[in-house]
């Protein structure tokens, strides 16, 4: 299967976030929606546009080619989430499936991206390529999780790469590979015996989240025995976590966001 979907969110002349492009095809189904829970920065803000991505068919299956294009215009604010986890499955021909995602976030715009986990089912061969282009004043959060196989099975082969640039310069480039074709993925240097791996990227221009407050210099916090919060720029942090399952990783990631404080975590002294 070959399918593509596209989404554009723009701020109109009245200051309203408007979905000027919402195109779905095949497996990729985009629909306007409501908040699913706490949303970093956007929580309880009714004027923020919200879209959910759901799957119209099973997969991705081996051989599928899928593409998603997302544009957030200058000053606009969008939350993109998913209805359910993505289950990467083998195809009948043994081919590789590919999901490519292109994201552009304009000046003064905010994009909160909260996908559900990707599950690497036994026998799959899947690759996901994500390219994010941020304007200099764009605010961005991506919170993703990868589950190494369904219950009781060894995972298939899966590779995820996220590349982010800001103002045309490199900001973040990380690739995670798991499965039998990738030697060493189950060693302590990568995932070890963990059943789930999570990575979160937070870009908050004008803040000092990447340096922290305890001491000058680059931030490096151990959240728990399997989770770290690291500054990669003065206003940018990466949260990396491994755990027995996605519930453990989700809890650890939330604890790391708590360390950043509002608006990236609920305000415990007031309304969430």
C-alpha positions in Angstrom: 0.0 0.0 0.0 1.1 3.5 -0.8 -0.7 6.3 1.1 -0.2 9.9 2.1 -1.9 12.4 4.4 -1.4 16.1 5.0 -2.3 18.6 7.7 -1.8 22.4 7.8 -2.7 24.6 10.8 -2.8 28.4 10.3 -3.6 31.4 12.5 -6.2 33.5 10.7 -6.8 37.2 10.9 -9.0 36.8 14.0 -6.4 34.9 15.9 -8.2 31.6 15.5 -6.2 28.4 14.7 -7.7 27.0 11.5 -7.1 23.7 9.8 -6.7 24.8 6.2 -5.6 21.4 5.0 -6.7 18.0 6.3 -6.2 15.2 3.8 -6.4 11.5 4.6 -5.7 8.5 2.5 -5.7 4.7 3.1 -4.2 3.8 6.4 -3.6 7.4 7.5 -6.8 9.0 8.7 -6.7 12.6 10.2 -9.7 14.0 12.2 -10.3 17.1 14.3 -10.6 16.0 17.9 -10.6 17.0 21.6 -7.9 16.7 24.2 -7.1 13.1 25.4 -5.5 14.2 28.7 -2.9 16.6 30.0 -1.3 18.4 27.1 2.0 20.2 27.8 1.6 23.9 27.3 -1.8 23.6 25.6 -3.8 22.1 28.5 -7.3 23.6 28.9 -6.6 26.1 26.0 -9.7 25.9 23.9 -8.2 27.9 21.1 -5.5 25.4 20.3 -6.2 23.2 17.2 -6.3 19.4 17.9 -6.1 16.6 15.4 -5.9 12.8 15.9 -4.3 10.3 13.6 -5.9 6.9 13.3 -5.3 3.8 11.2 -7.7 3.0 8.4 -6.2 -0.5 7.9 -3.9 -2.9 9.7 -0.1 -2.3 9.7 2.1 -0.9 8.4 2.7 -4.1 6.6 6.0 -5.1 4.8 6.2 -3.2 1.5 3.9 -0.3 2.6 5.0 3.2 1.8 3.3 5.9 4.0 3.9 9.6 4.2 2.6 12.3 6.5 3.1 16.0 5.9 2.4 18.5 8.7 2.7 22.3 8.5 2.1 24.7 11.4 2.0 28.3 10.2 3.5 31.3 11.9 1.9 31.9 15.3 -0.4 28.9 15.1 -0.8 26.2 17.8 -1.5 22.5 17.2 -1.7 19.3 19.2 -1.4 16.1 17.2 -2.1 12.8 18.9 -3.1 9.2 17.9 -6.1 7.1 18.6 -4.2 3.8 19.1 -0.7 2.3 19.0 1.0 1.5 15.7 1.6 -2.2 15.1 4.3 -2.9 12.5 3.7 -6.3 10.9 5.5 -8.4 8.3 4.2 -8.5 4.8 3.6 -11.5 2.5 6.7 -10.7 0.4 9.2 -10.0 3.3 9.7 -6.4 2.1 10.4 -3.4 4.3 7.7 -0.9 5.3 8.5 2.8 5.4 6.8 5.7 7.2 8.2 9.1 6.4 7.0 12.2 8.2 7.8 15.9 7.3 7.1 18.6 9.8 7.5 22.4 9.4 6.8 24.7 12.4 6.7 28.5 11.7 7.9 31.5 13.7 6.1 31.8 17.0 4.2 28.6 16.4 3.8 25.7 18.8 3.5 22.0 17.9 2.8 19.4 20.6 3.1 15.9 19.1 1.9 13.0 21.3 1.9 9.8 19.2 1.0 6.4 20.7 3.7 3.7 20.9 5.0 1.9 17.9 5.1 -1.9 18.4 7.7 -3.9 16.5 5.8 -7.3 16.0 7.8 -10.4 15.3 8.9 -10.6 11.7 8.4 -7.0 10.8 10.9 -4.9 9.0 9.9 -1.3 9.4 11.6 2.1 9.2 10.3 5.5 10.3 12.0 8.7 9.1 10.9 12.0 10.8 12.2 15.3 9.6 11.4 18.4 11.7 12.2 22.0 10.5 11.7 24.6 13.2 11.8 28.3 12.8 14.0 30.1 15.3 11.1 31.0 17.7 9.1 27.8 17.2 8.1 25.7 20.3 8.0 21.9 20.0 7.5 18.8 21.9 7.7 15.2 20.6 7.0 12.3 23.0 7.5 8.9 21.5 7.8 5.3 22.6 8.9 2.1 20.9 7.8 -1.4 22.2 10.1 -4.3 21.4 7.5 -6.9 20.3 4.1 -8.0 21.6 3.8 -10.0 24.8 6.1 -13.0 24.9 7.7 -12.5 21.5 11.0 -11.3 20.2 10.7 -8.0 18.2 11.0 -7.7 14.5 13.4 -5.3 12.9 12.7 -1.6 13.3 14.6 1.6 12.9 13.4 5.1 13.9 15.3 8.3 13.1 14.3 11.8 14.1 16.2 14.8 12.6 15.4 18.3 13.7 16.8 21.6 12.5 16.2 25.1 13.7 16.6 28.2 11.6 18.4 25.9 9.0 21.0 24.6 11.5 21.2 21.1 13.0 19.5 20.8 16.4 18.9 17.0 17.0 19.6 13.8 15.1 19.0 10.4 16.7 18.4 6.9 15.3 17.2 3.9 17.3 17.5 0.4 15.8 16.2 -2.8 17.4 15.8 -6.4 16.2 18.0 -9.3 15.0 19.4 -7.4 12.1 20.9 -4.7 14.3 23.8 -6.2 16.3 24.0 -5.0 19.9 20.6 -3.5 20.2 19.8 -5.6 23.3 23.0 -4.7 25.1 23.2 -2.1 27.9 24.5 0.4 25.4 21.1 0.5 23.7 18.0 -1.1 25.1 19.4 -4.0 27.2 16.5 -6.2 28.4 14.0 -3.4 28.3 10.7 -4.0 26.6 10.1 -0.4 25.8 12.3 2.6 24.9 11.1 6.2 25.1 12.5 9.5 23.8 11.1 13.0 24.3 12.4 16.2 22.7 11.4 19.6 24.2 12.3 22.9 22.5 11.2 26.0 24.4 12.8 29.2 23.0 13.6 31.8 25.5 13.7 29.3 28.4 16.7 27.9 30.3 15.4 24.3 30.5 18.6 23.0 28.9 20.9 24.5 31.6 18.8 24.0 34.7 19.1 26.1 37.8 21.5 24.2 40.2 24.7 25.1 38.4 25.8 26.8 35.1 26.5 24.7 32.1 24.6 21.9 30.3 21.9 20.1 32.2 22.2 16.4 33.0 19.7 15.0 35.5 19.2 11.3 36.4 15.5 11.0 36.9 15.6 7.3 38.0 17.7 4.3 37.3 16.5 4.1 33.7 15.7 7.7 32.7 17.9 10.7 32.1 17.1 14.3 31.2 19.8 16.0 29.2 20.3 19.5 27.9 21.3 19.7 24.2 20.9 23.4 23.9 20.2 26.2 26.4 16.5 26.0 25.6 16.3 22.3 24.5 16.2 19.0 26.4 16.0 15.3 25.5 14.5 12.8 27.9 15.6 9.1 27.3 14.0 6.2 29.2 14.0 2.4 29.1 11.6 0.2 31.0 9.9 -3.1 31.3 6.8 -1.8 29.4 5.4 1.4 28.1 3.6 2.2 31.4 6.9 2.3 33.2 8.5 4.5 30.5 5.5 6.8 30.4 5.7 7.3 34.2 9.4 8.0 34.1 9.0 10.5 31.2 6.2 12.3 33.1 8.5 12.5 36.2 11.2 14.1 34.0 8.7 16.6 32.6 7.7 17.4 36.2 11.3 18.5 36.8 10.9 21.0 34.0 7.8 22.4 35.6 4.8 24.2 34.0 3.9 24.5 31.2 5.5 21.2 30.4 4.0 19.5 33.4 0.8 20.1 35.5 1.0 23.0 38.0 0.6 21.3 41.3 0.0 24.6 43.0 -3.0 25.4 40.8 -5.1 24.2 38.0 -3.5 21.5 35.7 
